[in-house]
Amino acid sequence: MTVPPVHDRTVLVTGGAGFVGSHLVDALVEENEVRVLDDLSTGECTHVHDDATFIEGSVSDPSFRDRAMAGVDLVFHEAAIVDVPESVENPRGTHRVNLEASLDLLEDARREDARVVLASSAAIYGHPEALPVTESTVSEPTSPYGVQKLALDRYARVYAALYDLPTVALRYFNVYGPRQRGPYSGVISTFLEQAGAGQPITIEGDGEQTRDFVHVRDVVRANLLAATTEHVGEAYNVGTGDSTTIRELAETIRDATGADVPIVHREPREGDVRHSRADVSKARDRLGFEPTIDLESGIRDLAGRESLEGDVSSAIHDRRG
C-alpha cells in the first residue's frame, strides 16, 4: 500500500520540534511549504528540518498562531502537554494549552478553510470494559488530560458537521521511536535510558498493565493518510492491535541492550490506565492504514541508535579532554 502524496501544499505542524511533529515535518518538507510552530517547552530546534520555516512561539499566543496559520491549506496539530501526572497536578494550566488553544486553532482553520488533522489519544477511553478498544467504545477518561483530548476530539468532529471544516482526529495509542526525550518521554525511551546508563529499569506498578505500542513511522503514515482521505469528520484509532505488558517490555529492552540491570517496581502513577489495545479496523478500512513495524524490531533499532549516539558522545568527550 502506497501512502497518497501530500504535495504542493502550505502546511503547518504545531509542535513540529517535538517527537511526532518533527517526524511529520521530515516526511512533508520535500514536497510542500512547511511551517513549524513550537515554543520549545519540550521540543528541540535541532529536530526541525532546515527547509521548514520555524516560528518559535506558543500555540496559545494569537500573534504567533496568526502568523503560522496565514494562508495554510493543511494543519497537523501535535502541540500539547501530553503528561498525565502534569494534568492531574495542574488541570487548569493543561486545559488552556490542550483545549482552549486548540479550539482557537480550529477557529483559525475555519477562517483559512484549512484541513485539520489533530492528535487525539487513547487516554479518552479510560479503563475500557473490553479489549480491543473500538472508536465506538464508551469514553470514560480517568485524567484531566484524557478529558481535554476527548473534548478536542469531539470539537473537531462537530466542526466538520456544523461548519463543513474537514477534520480528522487520530487517537494515538502508545507512540515510540527516535527523538522521544524529555520530561514527557514515553516508557520505552525511559527504560532505554535507564538500561543504557546501567541503572535499574523502574516499573511504575506491578508491570502487568498492558499497552499497544506503535512506532512513530507508522503514526506519520496514518497522518499522511488522514490528510488525503475523503472520510473526514471522523476519529480513528492509531495503534497496532497488539498488547504488551510493561514487564515484558522491560525484559525485551534489557535483552536488546544487553544491560545487566535489575527490574524494580515503585508506586503506580495516579490516573494511569490499566489495560489498552486498539482495534484499528476502521483506520484500515477507511484510511488504508496498516501498522508495519513490530515492537521487538522497533526496540532493537532504537537500542542500536542509543548505542551509536553514546559512542559518538563519548568520542566527542574524549577529543575535548
ZAMARGU-4260 file (C-alpha; in steps of 0.2 Angstrom, whole numbers, plus 5000, padded with zeros to 4 digits):
<rodrens>
0) 5000/5000/5000 | 5007/5017/4995 | 5003/5032/5005 | 4994/5046/4995 | 5006/5060/4992
5) 5004/5077/5001 | 5012/5089/4989 | 5012/5107/4984 | 5003/5112/5000 | 5006/5125/5013
10) 5007/5115/5029 | 5008/5120/5047 | 5014/5107/5060 | 5011/5113/5078 | 5023/5105/5090
15) 5034/5102/5075 | 5050/5102/5085 | 5043/5088/5096 | 5043/5070/5094 | 5029/5065/5082
20) 5029/5083/5074 | 5047/5083/5069 | 5045/5066/5060 | 5030/5073/5051 | 5039/5088/5046
25) 5053/5077/5039 | 5040/5067/5028 | 5032/5083/5022 | 5046/5096/5019 | 5052/5089/5002
30) 5036/5092/4993 | 5027/5106/5002 | 5030/5123/5010 | 5031/5118/5029 | 5029/5129/5044
35) 5033/5124/5062 | 5025/5132/5077 | 5033/5126/5093 | 5038/5135/5110 | 5052/5123/5113
40) 5045/5118/5130 | 5048/5100/5126 | 5054/5101/5108 | 5071/5104/5101 | 5075/5116/5087
45) 5088/5104/5081 | 5074/5092/5076 | 5067/5105/5064 | 5071/5101/5046 | 5082/5115/5039
50) 5070/5118/5024 | 5055/5121/5036 | 5050/5139/5042 | 5052/5138/5061 | 5041/5150/5071
55) 5046/5149/5090 | 5031/5153/5100 | 5016/5146/5109 | 5000/5140/5100 | 4991/5149/5114
60) 4998/5165/5108 | 4987/5173/5095 | 5001/5183/5087 | 5011/5168/5084 | 4996/5157/5079
65) 4990/5171/5066 | 5007/5171/5058 | 5009/5152/5057 | 4991/5150/5051 | 4991/5163/5037
70) 4987/5155/5020 | 4989/5137/5026 | 4980/5123/5017 | 4983/5109/5030 | 4987/5109/5048
75) 4994/5094/5058 | 4990/5099/5077 | 5003/5090/5088 | 5006/5103/5101 | 5000/5098/5118
80) 5005/5095/5136 | 5005/5076/5135 | 5009/5071/5153 | 4995/5063/5163 | 5003/5067/5180
85) 5005/5085/5175 | 4987/5086/5170 | 4982/5079/5187 | 4993/5092/5196 | 4988/5107/5185
90) 4972/5104/5176 | 4968/5122/5173 | 4985/5125/5165 | 4985/5110/5154 | 4967/5114/5149
95) 4972/5131/5142 | 4985/5123/5131 | 4977/5107/5127 | 4959/5113/5124 | 4957/5132/5124
100) 4972/5135/5112 | 4966/5120/5101 | 4949/5127/5099 | 4956/5144/5094 | 4966/5134/5081
105) 4950/5126/5074 | 4943/5144/5073 | 4958/5149/5063 | 4956/5134/5052 | 4938/5140/5048
110) 4945/5157/5043 | 4958/5149/5031 | 4947/5135/5025 | 4961/5123/5030 | 4960/5104/5034
115) 4965/5099/5051 | 4972/5083/5057 | 4974/5083/5075 | 4982/5071/5088 | 4969/5064/5100
120) 4973/5050/5112 | 4969/5033/5119 | 4968/5041/5135 | 4950/5046/5131 | 4944/5028/5134
125) 4949/5027/5152 | 4948/5009/5159 | 4939/5000/5145 | 4927/4986/5149 | 4933/4976/5134
130) 4948/4974/5123 | 4952/4979/5109 | 4945/4996/5110 | 4935/5002/5095 | 4931/5020/5091
135) 4913/5017/5097 | 4919/5012/5115 | 4911/5022/5128 | 4924/5036/5133 | 4927/5037/5152
140) 4944/5046/5154 | 4952/5045/5171 | 4963/5061/5170 | 4961/5079/5165 | 4972/5075/5150
145) 4960/5062/5144 | 4945/5074/5147 | 4954/5088/5137 | 4958/5076/5122 | 4941/5069/5122
150) 4933/5087/5121 | 4945/5092/5107 | 4942/5076/5098 | 4923/5079/5098 | 4925/5098/5094
155) 4934/5093/5078 | 4920/5082/5073 | 4907/5095/5077 | 4917/5107/5067 | 4916/5096/5052
160) 4897/5093/5054 | 4892/5111/5058 | 4905/5121/5048 | 4910/5109/5034 | 4928/5110/5040
165) 4937/5095/5035 | 4944/5087/5051 | 4952/5070/5056 | 4955/5065/5074 | 4969/5052/5076
170) 4968/5043/5093 | 4986/5038/5096 | 4990/5024/5107 | 5007/5022/5115 | 5019/5030/5102
175) 5038/5027/5102 | 5053/5030/5092 | 5068/5041/5089 | 5069/5058/5097 | 5057/5053/5111
180) 5065/5063/5125 | 5062/5075/5139 | 5050/5075/5154 | 5035/5069/5145 | 5045/5054/5137
185) 5037/5038/5135 | 5040/5022/5144 | 5051/5014/5131 | 5063/5029/5130 | 5064/5030/5149
190) 5068/5011/5150 | 5081/5013/5136 | 5089/5027/5145 | 5090/5018/5162 | 5097/5002/5154
195) 5110/5012/5144 | 5115/5021/5160 | 5117/5004/5169 | 5103/5009/5181 | 5088/4998/5186
200) 5074/4998/5175 | 5060/5005/5185 | 5042/5000/5183 | 5028/5010/5190 | 5015/4997/5197
205) 5016/4979/5196 | 5021/4978/5177 | 5005/4968/5172 | 4997/4983/5164 | 4996/4982/5145
210) 4999/4994/5131 | 4998/4995/5112 | 5015/5002/5106 | 5015/5009/5089 | 5031/5016/5080
215) 5032/5034/5076 | 5034/5030/5057 | 5018/5021/5057 | 5010/5036/5066 | 5017/5048/5052
220) 5009/5036/5039 | 4992/5037/5047 | 4993/5056/5047 | 4998/5057/5029 | 4983/5046/5025
225) 4972/5057/5036 | 4977/5072/5026 | 4971/5065/5010 | 4956/5054/5015 | 4938/5058/5009
230) 4932/5051/5026 | 4933/5067/5036 | 4924/5072/5052 | 4929/5055/5059 | 4940/5049/5073
235) 4952/5034/5071 | 4962/5023/5082 | 4981/5023/5078 | 4989/5008/5086 | 4994/4990/5081
240) 4981/4979/5088 | 4994/4970/5099 | 4996/4972/5118 | 5012/4970/5128 | 5014/4970/5147
245) 5026/4983/5154 | 5036/4969/5162 | 5038/4960/5145 | 5043/4977/5138 | 5056/4979/5152
250) 5063/4962/5148 | 5063/4965/5129 | 5073/4981/5132 | 5085/4973/5144 | 5088/4959/5131
255) 5090/4971/5117 | 5103/4982/5126 | 5112/4968/5134 | 5111/4978/5150 | 5115/4968/5166
260) 5102/4978/5177 | 5088/4973/5188 | 5070/4977/5185 | 5062/4985/5200 | 5045/4992/5205
265) 5038/5008/5213 | 5021/5015/5216 | 5009/5016/5201 | 5005/5033/5193 | 4989/5042/5198
270) 4976/5042/5184 | 4985/5028/5174 | 4975/5016/5163 | 4977/4998/5167 | 4975/4990/5150
275) 4975/4997/5132 | 4974/4989/5115 | 4967/4997/5099 | 4955/4990/5086 | 4962/4998/5070
280) 4950/4990/5058 | 4941/5007/5055 | 4958/5015/5051 | 4962/5000/5040 | 4946/5001/5030
285) 4943/5019/5028 | 4961/5026/5028 | 4971/5011/5021 | 4981/5011/5037 | 4991/4996/5042
290) 5005/4996/5055 | 5021/4989/5048 | 5034/4989/5062 | 5033/4976/5076 | 5038/4981/5094
295) 5054/4970/5095 | 5061/4976/5079 | 5057/4994/5084 | 5066/4992/5101 | 5081/4984/5093
300) 5083/4998/5081 | 5081/5011/5095 | 5094/5001/5106 | 5106/5002/5091 | 5103/5021/5089
305) 5106/5023/5108 | 5122/5014/5107 | 5128/5024/5092 | 5123/5040/5100 | 5133/5035/5116
310) 5148/5031/5106 | 5148/5047/5097 | 5145/5057/5113 | 5160/5048/5121 | 5171/5051/5106
315) 5167/5069/5107 | 5171/5070/5125 | 5187/5061/5123 | 5193/5073/5109 | 5189/5088/5121
320) 5199/5080/5135
</rodrens>
